[in-house]
Amino acid sequence: MKLVQIPPDAIILGQPLPYTLHTEDGSLLAKKGAVISSRPELDMLHEQRLIYIEQPTTRRATAAKLNALLNQDVTLGEIAGSDLDNLTPQRHTDLARDSRIDWESMQLRTNWVLRDSSRPDALSRLHQLHGELSSQVLLHPDATLLALFHLCATGTEFYSATHAMLVSTMCMLAARNVLGWDQEHQQILGKAALTMNFAMTEVQDQLARQIQRPSNQQKEVIDQHPEISVQLLQRLGVTDSRWLDAVFHHHSAAPGSMKAREMPLQMARLIQRADIFSARLAPRAKRLGMAPPSAMQAAYFDEKRQVDEAGAALIKAVGIYPPGSFVRLVNNEVATVVKRGVNTTTPKVAVLINKLGIPTGEPIIRHTDLADYRISTSLPHAEVKVHYDLNRILLLI
């Protein structure tokens, strides 16, 4: 029996399983047709760490399509009723596009979840929120980065929620693509990053909108928020010590070798550096947001002005010019980055302003590994006087 690994977040609550689920050694987890109806049931599957389905040996072409879909494009729920033998590349694209989310709605829902820890279903909502985010990071990493960098750089509304999603996304990408962490630790890291400021969501939003210095009361919340965030999470029922320790130490993790630390402190350091990077990108009432390369310097160099391992991993994961950032090309066109390239300095971009300074109307795709379209500089969002439809740009990826 050959097995294909799937991400746990590909399992859709309340829908019949289209395939039997196994552990790595082939042991049965759940039969085809079974319904995983509650979050605790799904968490039990997560505890098995790796989930697999059987790959048919007699239909290799179909199996290859299935494997590609599972690892790149769509979730199990979306291919449950599909005819894989007749699933065309265009249909793959359509299914992938259908699995995307409305990021402004996601931003609003994240704000609600992080602000209201008193609901009896608060932990379930938190798990569901993270599951949706991690699925987008897995299936559509460039679109996720583009949406979150755009939302982070274009306003102060829901600052805390957007900041938490971006930090979580950056950390999960660095853990998977650069550091090679297993899926379990990627997920715990993502949840810790999402809840790092659980105790100060409202205050963080206030600070983004106010010009004056933090009041004494606000300073007290800032100083105590790691400890109180842990207490709130424990009250909700979080028991994973790695998650809790990463949140507790995310402001106190010191510079130095990543490998010399215990895993929760490695997580805390990644969160800390991503937190610094994201905070400098976002505008505040009293200052403009920085261009990504300037913001990156604060994450790339540690407190001793040495290259920081965690910061370097984050930058390698998102690129020098991350999706959602603005750049000027050597031909004087201004573009937004839509997809990371084969290296950190050659992304795919969409031109929004032509070389004469006139908005293009329709975005024009450029590949910056070509000499005529190389990037000359990065631009802060505040310097680019053009508005565009986020969802329209996301369709270009």
Secondary structure as UniProt FT lines:
FT   STRAND          2..6
FT   HELIX           8..10
FT   TURN            13..14
FT   STRAND          21..22
FT   TURN            24..25
FT   STRAND          28..30
FT   TURN            32..33
FT   HELIX           39..46
FT   TURN            47..48
FT   STRAND          51..55
FT   HELIX           60..68
FT   HELIX           69..73
FT   HELIX           76..79
FT   TURN            80..81
FT   HELIX           84..86
FT   HELIX           89..98
FT   HELIX           103..115
FT   TURN            120..121
FT   HELIX           122..139
FT   HELIX           141..153
FT   TURN            157..158
FT   HELIX           159..173
FT   HELIX           174..178
FT   HELIX           183..194
FT   TURN            195..197
FT   HELIX           198..200
FT   HELIX           201..209
FT   HELIX           216..236
FT   HELIX           241..248
FT   TURN            249..252
FT   TURN            259..260
FT   HELIX           263..281
FT   TURN            285..286
FT   HELIX           292..300
FT   TURN            303..304
FT   HELIX           309..318
FT   TURN            323..324
FT   STRAND          326..329
FT   TURN            330..331
FT   STRAND          334..339
FT   TURN            344..345
FT   STRAND          348..353
FT   TURN            355..356
FT   STRAND          359..367
FT   TURN            368..369
FT   HELIX           371..373
FT   STRAND          375..379
FT   HELIX           381..383
FT   HELIX           390..394
FT   TURN            395..396
//
